């Protein structure tokens, strides 16, 4: 309870400032937006897709009378940081050089210039909704840059924290953290959570700044031992209570750490899965998921209690598929985290919005995390500040049931070497088909076409069966690829990056 009181006092102070920004008093009919995102949570890890962990709250949300179960929901990238960038900007992460995870993180990354934090020039949801009098808050995992220059790092390296990108209130970790805080030298032995499958855990540090967008970074508090999702929701609750009392609209971003390694189960979930006969690692994995699910239920109940549920678009998703070497499940999808196969990017997704969604529907159209920003912009009738390319699209017609398909295909490119001229995989996904390619020196090779409606496991190449589709999708991908390269050359100012000429003869040899 002490931690809730401390956070409430700090949150109330910031709310008082945030509500008077621009002197605008927005009508209470303006919808609220909540995006809650799990970490490394596989498509097959949720109960309604065959997961072994008990997820009654997510299952109820997916099957609720005012919900959409998004069965082809995609994370914007196959690892953490890239997807987080797409959530906030609506743009593919390659456009602004967030190539992979740990953008801006760690001393080594200060030397490796190809790892970039979320750039200042990117326009985010918090910045956009501010013009409508919205307060934006974020509690959880940031993973889009460091909050301060690390010892031994480059002092010119830009810091990148939530306040710089428009959040009025934030309490965040720079990157990954355990799903529960254990002893680890932080607490006396009586408070130690023991028995987990891997003992190499560290303390969890949440940071914030005062004011929110300053470089005055402060360590929030020493976390109390226990589940991390619970700790995060203990910060969310006072924010929601305060903003409900003031009757102001808000955008709330809740990126929890579950079920990223290191995952730790706390009681009573540990004992439950031990009794079911699971091995020690799986006990921690499943127990952490159930503990997170309890907090999903807490959030939904709190929205009901505060009379916020009807006017709130609540969106739940994951940042990518399950990691290799974990008990995570894709339930038959090919690949895992770090790949652009379905198992790496197709993840659980649910939208609940009672004021707009009047019946439960299963949505089979592809939806992606970069759709969040254009959807909010569409709802609030906002425009981008310039002509920068937005990769996502508004899904309001799908939410309302007026459309069953999306109009814009989804592109994925992921290079662990962080350069367009390296070797990596890329895909182009539409309502039925998926073009899969290996990129070498900026040119596609070994192209394959999958029919995802018939072949969810991506085993059969149907390019010869559908040559017109195959050719059209290759043309579309080339146009998109050239556009992404243009962004890196003319918008981002990425340095140390060489990109192939999209008009080279090699491209035409591919045809």
Secondary structure, 3 states (H helix, E strand, C coil): CHHHHHHHHHHHHHHHHHCCHHHCCCCCCCCEEEEEEECCCCCCCCHHHCCCCCCHHHHHHHHCCCEEEECCEECCCCCHHHHHHHHHHCCCHHHHCCCCCCCCCCHHHHHCCCCCCCCCCCCCHHHHHHHHCCEEEEEEECCCCCCCCCCCCCCCCCCCCHHHHCCCEEEEECCCCCCEECCCCCCCHHHCCCCCCCCCCCCCEEEEECCCCCCCEEEEEECCCEEHHHHHHHHHHHHHHHHHHHCCCEEEEEECCCCCCCCCCCCCHHHHHHHCCCCHHHHHHHHHHHHHHHHHHHHHHHHHHCCCCCCEEEEEEECCCCCCCCCCCCCCCCCCCCCCCHHHHECCEEEECCCCCCCCEEECCCEECCHHHHHHHHHHCCCCCCCCCCCCCCCHHHHHCCCCCCCCCEEEEECCCCCCCCEEEEEEECCCEEEEEEEECCEEEEEEEEECCCCCCCCCCCCCCCHHHHHHHHHHHHHHHHHHHHHHHHHHCCCCCCCCCCCCHHHHHHC
